[in-house]
């Protein structure tokens, strides 16, 4: 895809940051090097206190800012809430979801063209977009297991819950320093969530 003349090169990264880990930071730093501006769509922003979404939007945004602000120009980064509209496993049409995501992005950046960065299975993202919108999007994927072998957000949440010495070493290996410094706080939240988890829901 060729960019429209006069538009900025904008990188977009969608992730839940439950919690933020080093692969997320790696992708953001790559986008910052390659783009004029980086837009972060912080997913599931309307969900918290759930086993897969334990941390609220405010805390996730805070951890992201703390992890990046010392070494990066934060004026190049814009963070937006991106709410789920259904329960996680109820999206039956990937292209409907893709249009929802695409128009949420375009309404914020005020241009049709952007580069979408993603740090998981690329097939997931490619299936979101039909030909109508994919012609406006360039894709940049991180092979997470090649760069960060063994890293998994699910395993990080499990390590926070179990919190053995082995788990602490795992967390130290894969969490940014600013996140690891608050690991006790994150653990307290995870433990409370698992004692009384909130059910997933569909937006009304």
TORBA-691661 format. One line per 10 residues: for each residue z, x, y of N, C-alpha, C. Coordinates in nm, 4 decimals, padded with zeros to 6 digits. Example, Ala and Ser with C-alpha at 12.3 -4.5 7.8 and 13.67 -1.06 7.14 Angstrom:
BEGIN
00.7800:01.3190:-00.5690:00.7800:01.2300:-00.4500:00.7800:01.3200:-00.3300; 00.7080:01.2850:-00.2250:00.7140:01.3670:-00.1060:00.7870:01.2900:00.0030
# end
This chain:
BEGIN
00.0000:00.0832:-00.1191:00.0000:00.0000:00.0000:00.0000:00.0865:00.1238; -00.0861:00.0566:00.2201:-00.0869:00.1295:00.3452:-00.0040:00.0551:00.4471; 00.0746:00.1280:00.5250:00.1600:00.0639:00.6234:00.0777:00.0210:00.7443; 00.1171:-00.0898:00.8031:00.0499:-00.1380:00.9225:00.0770:-00.0426:01.0376; -00.0279:-00.0095:01.1123:-00.0135:00.0853:01.2220:00.0870:00.0322:01.3244; 00.1763:00.1187:01.3681:00.2737:00.0812:01.4690:00.4065:00.0351:01.4133; 00.4153:00.0079:01.2833:00.5424:-00.0338:01.2248:00.6240:00.0882:01.1862; 00.7548:00.0718:01.1889:00.8433:00.1781:01.1441:00.8454:00.1836:00.9925; 00.8756:00.3016:00.9406:00.8967:00.3098:00.7965:01.0418:00.2715:00.7700; 01.0584:00.1587:00.7044:01.1912:00.1064:00.6774:01.2170:00.1091:00.5273
01.3287:00.1679:00.4890:01.3720:00.1674:00.3506:01.4766:00.0603:00.3306; 01.4643:-00.0131:00.2220:01.5592:-00.1194:00.1903:01.6221:-00.0900:00.0553; 01.7527:-00.0992:00.0500:01.8255:-00.0759:-00.0743:01.9129:-00.1967:-00.1011; 01.8941:-00.2613:-00.2155:01.9782:-00.3739:-00.2542:02.0692:-00.3318:-00.3675; 02.1991:-00.3557:-00.3491:02.2971:-00.3206:-00.4509:02.4255:-00.3980:-00.4235; 02.5104:-00.4095:-00.5256:02.6361:-00.4834:-00.5080:02.7521:-00.3916:-00.4698; 02.7435:-00.2640:-00.5059:02.8517:-00.1688:-00.4764:02.9863:-00.2201:-00.5292; 02.9904:-00.2464:-00.6601:03.1132:-00.2962:-00.7226:03.1685:-00.1960:-00.8236; 03.2204:-00.0804:-00.7808:03.2237:-00.0321:-00.6432:03.1073:00.0643:-00.6161; 03.1045:00.1152:-00.4931:03.0087:00.2190:-00.4556:03.0278:00.3415:-00.5439
02.9170:00.3981:-00.5957:02.9272:00.5205:-00.6752:02.8244:00.6230:-00.6261; 02.8232:00.7396:-00.6896:02.7428:00.8510:-00.6393:02.5920:00.8264:-00.6482; 02.5477:00.7469:-00.7446:02.4046:00.7162:-00.7516:02.3621:00.6316:-00.6323; 02.4481:00.5394:-00.5897:02.4186:00.4622:-00.4687:02.4007:00.5547:-00.3489; 02.4940:00.6467:-00.3315:02.4892:00.7393:-00.2180:02.3637:00.8257:-00.2261; 02.3292:00.8696:-00.3451:02.2093:00.9521:-00.3664:02.0836:00.8788:-00.3182; 02.0718:00.7519:-00.3530:01.9547:00.6728:-00.3138:01.9519:00.6524:-00.1630; 02.0664:00.6214:-00.1045:02.0728:00.6009:00.0402:02.0344:00.7286:00.1141; 02.0839:00.8423:00.0674:02.0506:00.9698:00.1318:01.9017:01.0000:00.1201; 01.8431:00.9683:00.0068:01.6984:00.9872:-00.0101:01.6221:00.8987:00.0879
01.6641:00.7742:00.1000:01.5986:00.6821:00.1922:01.6124:00.7288:00.3370; 01.7289:00.7822:00.3717:01.7510:00.8312:00.5080:01.6575:00.9471:00.5415; 01.6279:01.0315:00.4443:01.5378:01.1439:00.4658:01.3930:01.0979:00.4833; 01.3580:00.9880:00.4184:01.2179:00.9466:00.4117:01.1798:00.8359:00.5103; 01.2811:00.7719:00.5715:01.2531:00.6523:00.6510:01.3096:00.6633:00.7932; 01.2536:00.5837:00.8823:01.3050:00.5760:01.0194:01.4362:00.4979:01.0248; 01.4479:00.4008:00.9369:01.5671:00.3167:00.9326:01.5923:00.2758:00.7884; 01.7192:00.2593:00.7529:01.7561:00.2159:00.6179:01.8368:00.0867:00.6283; 01.7889:-00.0152:00.5605:01.8555:-00.1446:00.5558:01.9193:-00.1609:00.4186; 02.0482:-00.1872:00.4176:02.1216:-00.2079:00.2929:02.1542:-00.3558:00.2794
02.0999:-00.4168:00.1743:02.1293:-00.5557:00.1435:02.2434:-00.5557:00.0424; 02.3622:-00.5892:00.0911:02.4808:-00.5824:00.0066:02.4907:-00.7129:-00.0722; 02.4520:-00.7046:-00.1980:02.4349:-00.8228:-00.2818:02.5645:-00.8912:-00.3210; 02.5496:-01.0168:-00.3649:02.6637:-01.0996:-00.4061:02.7725:-01.1003:-00.2998; 02.7299:-01.1069:-00.1743:02.8251:-01.0973:-00.0632:02.9174:-01.2176:-00.0548; 02.8794:-01.3277:-00.1196:02.9615:-01.4480:-00.1182:03.0544:-01.4575:-00.2386; 03.0636:-01.3485:-00.3160:03.1453:-01.3529:-00.4373:03.2482:-01.2410:-00.4387; 03.3659:-01.2736:-00.4884:03.4759:-01.1774:-00.5001:03.5750:-01.2307:-00.6033; 03.6694:-01.1467:-00.6405:03.7744:-01.1846:-00.7363:03.7188:-01.2322:-00.8704; 03.6067:-01.1718:-00.9124:03.5453:-01.1993:-01.0416:03.5336:-01.0668:-01.1177
03.5385:-01.0679:-01.2495:03.5316:-00.9420:-01.3243:03.4132:-00.8537:-01.2887; 03.2946:-00.9133:-01.2646:03.1782:-00.8317:-01.2264:03.1670:-00.8138:-01.0755; 03.2378:-00.8946:-01.0014:03.2368:-00.8862:-00.8551:03.3806:-00.8937:-00.8020; 03.4595:-00.7921:-00.8309:03.6007:-00.7990:-00.7910:03.6254:-00.7772:-00.6423; 03.5404:-00.6980:-00.5756:03.5689:-00.6542:-00.4386:03.4927:-00.7375:-00.3359; 03.5597:-00.7725:-00.2269:03.4950:-00.8562:-00.1264:03.3986:-00.7762:-00.0393; 03.3203:-00.8469:00.0375:03.2188:-00.7831:00.1212:03.2802:-00.6847:00.2192; 03.3888:-00.7226:00.2841:03.4507:-00.6361:00.3857:03.4894:-00.5012:00.3270; 03.5532:-00.5016:00.2099:03.5965:-00.3764:00.1473:03.4768:-00.2924:00.1053; 03.3755:-00.3535:00.0491:03.2572:-00.2789:00.0050:03.1855:-00.2137:00.1233
03.1740:-00.2876:00.2333:03.1111:-00.2322:00.3530:03.1952:-00.1173:00.4088; 03.3246:-00.1330:00.4054:03.4165:-00.0298:00.4546:03.4029:00.0988:00.3742; 03.4015:00.0871:00.2418:03.3888:00.2045:00.1544:03.2545:00.2740:00.1749; 03.1506:00.1949:00.1963:03.0184:00.2513:00.2215:03.0186:00.3309:00.3513; 03.0740:00.2744:00.4562:03.0781:00.3422:00.5859:03.1630:00.4693:00.5779; 03.2761:00.4632:00.5102:03.3627:00.5806:00.4968:03.2942:00.6917:00.4190; 03.2119:00.6558:00.3216:03.1460:00.7553:00.2366:03.0281:00.8221:00.3054; 02.9707:00.7580:00.4071:02.8499:00.8095:00.4707:02.8716:00.8637:00.6118; 02.9723:00.8152:00.6808:02.9819:00.8387:00.8251:03.0024:00.9851:00.8624; 03.0660:01.0660:00.7783:03.0921:01.2062:00.8129:02.9664:01.2919:00.8108
02.8693:01.2542:00.7292:02.7528:01.3411:00.7091:02.6204:01.2798:00.7510; 02.6212:01.1558:00.7994:02.4946:01.0886:00.8273:02.5009:01.0115:00.9582; 02.3841:00.9940:01.0179:02.3707:00.9172:01.1409:02.3740:00.7689:01.1066; 02.4875:00.7056:01.1327:02.5042:00.5658:01.0939:02.4198:00.4711:01.1788; 02.3653:00.5198:01.2898:02.2792:00.4336:01.3715:02.1466:00.4047:01.3003; 02.1135:00.4858:01.1986:01.9912:00.4619:01.1211:02.0124:00.3594:01.0095; 02.1379:00.3197:00.9881:02.1715:00.2319:00.8760:02.2148:00.0950:00.9274; 02.1590:-00.0090:00.8683:02.2029:-00.1451:00.8960:02.2447:-00.2100:00.7648; 02.3605:-00.2739:00.7653:02.4157:-00.3356:00.6447:02.4195:-00.4867:00.6657; 02.3606:-00.5605:00.5706:02.3569:-00.7056:00.5802:02.4149:-00.7701:00.4546
02.4740:-00.8851:00.4742:02.5189:-00.9640:00.3597:02.3979:-01.0279:00.2923; 02.3997:-01.0252:00.1596:02.2946:-01.0929:00.0838:02.3623:-01.1751:-00.0263; 02.3807:-01.3062:-00.0021:02.4559:-01.3888:-00.0973:02.3745:-01.4284:-00.2194; 02.4434:-01.4448:-00.3316:02.3823:-01.5060:-00.4494:02.3689:-01.6556:-00.4248; 02.2642:-01.7156:-00.4805:02.2502:-01.8605:-00.4637:02.2827:-01.9357:-00.5926; 02.3100:-01.8610:-00.6995:02.3411:-01.9269:-00.8262:02.4363:-01.8391:-00.9065; 02.4797:-01.8917:-01.0187:02.5534:-01.8079:-01.1121:02.4610:-01.6973:-01.1610; 02.5203:-01.5855:-01.2000:02.4416:-01.4651:-01.2270:02.3324:-01.4850:-01.3301; 02.3586:-01.5629:-01.4334:02.2631:-01.5760:-01.5432:02.1790:-01.7032:-01.5361; 02.1777:-01.7708:-01.4201:02.1072:-01.8979:-01.4098:01.9748:-01.8903:-01.3352
01.9362:-01.7739:-01.2879:01.8072:-01.7624:-01.2190:01.6966:-01.7659:-01.3244; 01.6208:-01.8754:-01.3251:01.5202:-01.8944:-01.4305:01.3804:-01.8523:-01.3870; 01.3597:-01.8313:-01.2587:01.2273:-01.7924:-01.2085:01.2429:-01.6683:-01.1222; 01.2017:-01.5534:-01.1764:01.2161:-01.4277:-01.1043:01.1428:-01.4301:-00.9712; 01.0262:-01.4941:-00.9662:00.9466:-01.4939:-00.8444:01.0111:-01.5776:-00.7338; 01.0806:-01.6834:-00.7714:01.1548:-01.7606:-00.6710:01.2633:-01.6726:-00.6098; 01.3338:-01.6000:-00.6955:01.4362:-01.5058:-00.6479:01.3721:-01.3974:-00.5617; 01.2561:-01.3477:-00.6031:01.1866:-01.2441:-00.5269:01.1484:-01.2900:-00.3877; 01.1016:-01.4143:-00.3774:01.0684:-01.4691:-00.2450:01.1941:-01.4828:-00.1599; 01.3021:-01.5275:-00.2211:01.4308:-01.5400:-00.1503:01.4739:-01.4053:-00.0945
01.4647:-01.3003:-00.1765:01.5008:-01.1658:-00.1326:01.4052:-01.1164:-00.0246; 01.2752:-01.1292:-00.0495:01.1752:-01.0771:00.0443:01.1913:-01.1387:00.1838; 01.2037:-01.2683:00.1910:01.2122:-01.3333:00.3226:01.3463:-01.3091:00.3901; 01.4511:-01.2859:00.3119:01.5780:-01.2429:00.3712:01.5621:-01.1066:00.4375; 01.4914:-01.0156:00.3720:01.4684:-00.8822:00.4279:01.3813:-00.8893:00.5527; 01.2681:-00.9592:00.5425:01.1730:-00.9662:00.6534:01.2365:-01.0295:00.7768; 01.3215:-01.1292:00.7562:01.3850:-01.1952:00.8702:01.4777:-01.1012:00.9458; 01.5221:-00.9944:00.8805:01.6132:-00.8986:00.9441:01.5396:-00.7790:01.0044; 01.4331:-00.7343:00.9399:01.3644:-00.6141:00.9892:01.2450:-00.6475:01.0795; 01.2048:-00.7741:01.0814:01.0967:-00.8203:01.1692:00.9627:-00.7515:01.1442
00.9379:-00.7180:01.0200:00.8053:-00.6712:00.9781:00.7905:-00.6972:00.8292; 00.6648:-00.7064:00.7857:00.6392:-00.7433:00.6465:00.6507:-00.6257:00.5509; 00.6243:-00.5048:00.5999:00.6142:-00.3878:00.5125:00.7449:-00.3112:00.5052; 00.7806:-00.2673:00.3876:00.8982:-00.1813:00.3705:00.8914:-00.1136:00.2342; 00.9765:-00.0135:00.2168:00.9913:00.0534:00.0870:01.1215:00.0061:00.0249; 01.1134:-00.0432:-00.0961:01.2322:-00.0918:-00.1663:01.2827:00.0163:-00.2610; 01.4057:00.0589:-00.2408:01.4707:00.1586:-00.3254:01.5600:00.0874:-00.4265; 01.5641:00.1422:-00.5470:01.6448:00.0778:-00.6515:01.6927:00.1844:-00.7490; 01.8153:00.1672:-00.7997:01.8753:00.2724:-00.8824:01.9019:00.2276:-01.0254; 01.8280:00.1283:-01.0717:01.8463:00.0814:-01.2089:01.7096:00.0640:-01.2735
01.7004:-00.0187:-01.3743:01.5766:-00.0401:-01.4484:01.4664:-00.0925:-01.3543; 01.3577:-00.0180:-01.3334:01.2528:-00.0616:-01.2395:01.1837:-00.1900:-01.2808; 01.1797:-00.2200:-01.4117:01.1143:-00.3426:-01.4568:01.1844:-00.4662:-01.4019; 01.3145:-00.4564:-01.3817:01.3901:-00.5689:-01.3262:01.3337:-00.6067:-01.1906; 01.3146:-00.5062:-01.1045:01.2696:-00.5311:-00.9682:01.1231:-00.5718:-00.9647; 01.0398:-00.5050:-01.0399:00.8965:-00.5373:-01.0372:00.8728:-00.6832:-01.0787; 00.9540:-00.7343:-01.1696:00.9368:-00.8724:-01.2147:00.9774:-00.9750:-01.1091; 01.0481:-00.9308:-01.0053:01.0895:-01.0236:-00.9003:00.9736:-01.0685:-00.8118; 00.8714:-00.9843:-00.7993:00.7720:-01.0069:-00.6938:00.6354:-01.0399:-00.7507; 00.5772:-01.1481:-00.6997:00.4404:-01.1814:-00.7366:00.3437:-01.1082:-00.6434
00.2152:-01.1275:-00.6643:00.1142:-01.0560:-00.5860:00.1221:-01.0893:-00.4372; 00.1669:-01.2088:-00.4062:00.1725:-01.2525:-00.2665:00.2597:-01.1620:-00.1807; 00.3721:-01.1165:-00.2365:00.4633:-01.0331:-00.1578:00.4613:-00.8864:-00.1986; 00.4275:-00.8567:-00.3240:00.4350:-00.7180:-00.3700:00.3363:-00.6268:-00.2967; 00.2300:-00.6829:-00.2403:00.1332:-00.6005:-00.1665:00.1924:-00.5424:-00.0388; 00.3032:-00.5968:00.0064:00.3691:-00.5461:00.1266:00.4792:-00.4444:00.0960; 00.5095:-00.4268:-00.0324:00.6267:-00.3470:-00.0701:00.5842:-00.2194:-00.1426; 00.6395:-00.1065:-00.0986:00.6313:00.0171:-00.1758:00.7621:00.0306:-00.2532; 00.7554:00.0898:-00.3710:00.8745:00.0998:-00.4553:00.9138:00.2453:-00.4756; 01.0443:00.2698:-00.4728:01.0977:00.4023:-00.5019:01.2170:00.3848:-00.5949
01.2045:00.4349:-00.7167:01.3071:00.4137:-00.8182:01.3774:00.5445:-00.8533; 01.5068:00.5341:-00.8771:01.5855:00.6471:-00.9268:01.6072:00.6303:-01.0761; 01.5728:00.7333:-01.1532:01.6089:00.7356:-01.2945:01.7548:00.7780:-01.3025; 01.8428:00.6779:-01.2950:01.9856:00.7064:-01.2791:02.0424:00.7903:-01.3930; 02.0033:00.7605:-01.5155:02.0600:00.8333:-01.6286:02.0110:00.9781:-01.6340; 01.8970:01.0053:-01.5721:01.8476:01.1434:-01.5674:01.9279:01.2256:-01.4669; 01.9639:01.1635:-01.3548:02.0349:01.2351:-01.2488:02.1860:01.2266:-01.2674; 02.2335:01.1102:-01.3135:02.3773:01.0876:-01.3303:02.4024:01.0321:-01.4704; 02.3882:01.1186:-01.5685:02.4011:01.0769:-01.7080:02.5401:01.0201:-01.7349; 02.5433:00.8989:-01.7883:02.6701:00.8362:-01.8247:02.7274:00.7453:-01.7188
02.6648:00.7411:-01.6017:02.7182:00.6588:-01.4934:02.6840:00.5119:-01.5176; 02.7834:00.4275:-01.5046:02.7661:00.2841:-01.5207:02.8707:00.2131:-01.4365; 02.8283:00.1156:-01.3561:02.9235:00.0390:-01.2758:03.0221:-00.0360:-01.3652; 02.9725:-00.0863:-01.4774:03.0610:-00.1556:-01.5718:03.1676:-00.0603:-01.6236; 03.1284:00.0626:-01.6601:03.2251:00.1603:-01.7098:03.3235:00.2015:-01.6008; 03.2775:00.2063:-01.4766:03.3678:00.2394:-01.3663:03.4740:00.1312:-01.3520; 03.4342:00.0049:-01.3579:03.5314:-00.1039:-01.3487:03.6270:-00.1019:-01.4671; 03.5762:-00.0708:-01.5849:03.6625:-00.0608:-01.7026:03.7611:00.0548:-01.6882; 03.7137:00.1661:-01.6311:03.8028:00.2813:-01.6098:03.9118:00.2487:-01.5090; 03.8785:00.1732:-01.4058:03.9790:00.1310:-01.3084:04.0835:00.0410:-01.3739
04.0408:-00.0413:-01.4664:04.1323:-00.1335:-01.5339:04.2224:-00.0611:-01.6333; 04.1645:00.0274:-01.7126:04.2418:00.0960:-01.8169:04.3231:00.2134:-01.7625; 04.2599:00.2945:-01.6803:04.3243:00.3993:-01.5999:04.3995:00.5043:-01.6819; 04.3400:00.5454:-01.7936:04.3945:00.6579:-01.8689:04.3546:00.7879:-01.7988; 04.4044:00.8997:-01.8463:04.3659:01.0292:-01.7875:04.2157:01.0527:-01.8019; 04.1622:01.0120:-01.9157:04.0174:01.0236:-01.9364:03.9423:00.9371:-01.8350; 03.9935:00.8169:-01.8111:03.9308:00.7274:-01.7138:03.9344:00.7866:-01.5737; 04.0458:00.8491:-01.5377:04.0587:00.9089:-01.4046:03.9563:01.0209:-01.3849; 03.9319:01.0993:-01.4899:03.8320:01.2057:-01.4825:03.6921:01.1457:-01.4656; 03.6660:01.0351:-01.5339:03.5374:00.9671:-01.5222:03.5176:00.9171:-01.3795
03.6212:00.8587:-01.3233:03.6137:00.8077:-01.1866:03.5928:00.9210:-01.0870; 03.6620:01.0311:-01.1068:03.6482:01.1463:-01.0170:03.5053:01.2018:-01.0210; 03.4446:01.1963:-01.1398:03.3094:01.2495:-01.1578:03.2052:01.1645:-01.0856; 03.2219:01.0331:-01.0847:03.1142:00.9456:-01.0397:03.1408:00.8689:-00.9105; 03.2622:00.8762:-00.8566:03.2901:00.8077:-00.7307:03.2820:00.9046:-00.6137; 03.2254:00.8627:-00.5007:03.2319:00.9467:-00.3804:03.3779:00.9720:-00.3430; 03.4018:01.0804:-00.2743:03.5386:01.1191:-00.2404:03.6134:01.0087:-00.1660; 03.5475:00.9451:-00.0700:03.6135:00.8412:00.0090:03.6531:00.7216:-00.0770; 03.5761:00.6944:-00.1824:03.6092:00.5844:-00.2731:03.7209:00.6271:-00.3669; 03.7123:00.7491:-00.4189:03.8158:00.7974:-00.5105:03.9518:00.8052:-00.4402
03.9516:00.8346:-00.3122:04.0772:00.8410:-00.2366:04.1483:00.7055:-00.2325; 04.0752:00.5988:-00.2579:04.1339:00.4646:-00.2548:04.1366:00.4000:-00.3936; 04.1369:00.4847:-00.4958:04.1237:00.4349:-00.6324:04.2437:00.3493:-00.6741; 04.3621:00.3803:-00.6244:04.4803:00.2998:-00.6583:04.4650:00.1591:-00.6019; 04.4146:00.1490:-00.4818:04.3899:00.0184:-00.4194:04.2868:-00.0610:-00.4987; 04.1802:00.0049:-00.5404:04.0765:-00.0615:-00.6190:04.1317:-00.1073:-00.7532; 04.2141:-00.0234:-00.8133:04.2754:-00.0602:-00.9414:04.3635:-00.1837:-00.9262; 04.4429:-00.1887:-00.8215:04.5301:-00.3052:-00.7998:04.4484:-00.4338:-00.7928; 04.3330:-00.4267:-00.7255:04.2471:-00.5444:-00.7138:04.1917:-00.5843:-00.8499; 04.1415:-00.4850:-00.9244:04.0841:-00.5119:-01.0571:04.1870:-00.5763:-01.1491
04.3075:-00.5238:-01.1508:04.4123:-00.5767:-01.2386:04.4429:-00.7220:-01.2023; 04.4556:-00.7509:-01.0736:04.4832:-00.8880:-01.0297:04.3695:-00.9825:-01.0663; 04.2467:-00.9353:-01.0520:04.1309:-01.0185:-01.0857:04.1307:-01.0549:-01.2331; 04.1616:-00.9585:-01.3185:04.1586:-00.9853:-01.4626:04.2738:-01.0741:-01.5069; 04.3802:-01.0780:-01.4299:04.4907:-01.1684:-01.4615:04.4572:-01.3125:-01.4234; 04.3796:-01.3274:-01.3180:04.3462:-01.4615:-01.2701:04.2036:-01.4626:-01.2135; 04.1023:-01.4493:-01.2999:03.9643:-01.4368:-01.2515:03.9110:-01.5673:-01.1938; 03.8349:-01.5544:-01.0876:03.7667:-01.6681:-01.0278:03.6361:-01.6909:-01.1039; 03.6009:-01.8172:-01.1257:03.4778:-01.8478:-01.1978:03.3563:-01.8277:-01.1062; 03.2464:-01.7882:-01.1699:03.1203:-01.7768:-01.0971:03.0774:-01.9166:-01.0514
02.9901:-01.9212:-00.9518:02.9530:-02.0519:-00.8983:02.8103:-02.0478:-00.8432; 02.7549:-02.1662:-00.8236:02.6236:-02.1829:-00.7634:02.6411:-02.2303:-00.6202; 02.5632:-02.1714:-00.5286:02.5699:-02.2120:-00.3890:02.5266:-02.3582:-00.3738; 02.6018:-02.4338:-00.2956:02.5696:-02.5748:-00.2741:02.4865:-02.5905:-00.1473
# end
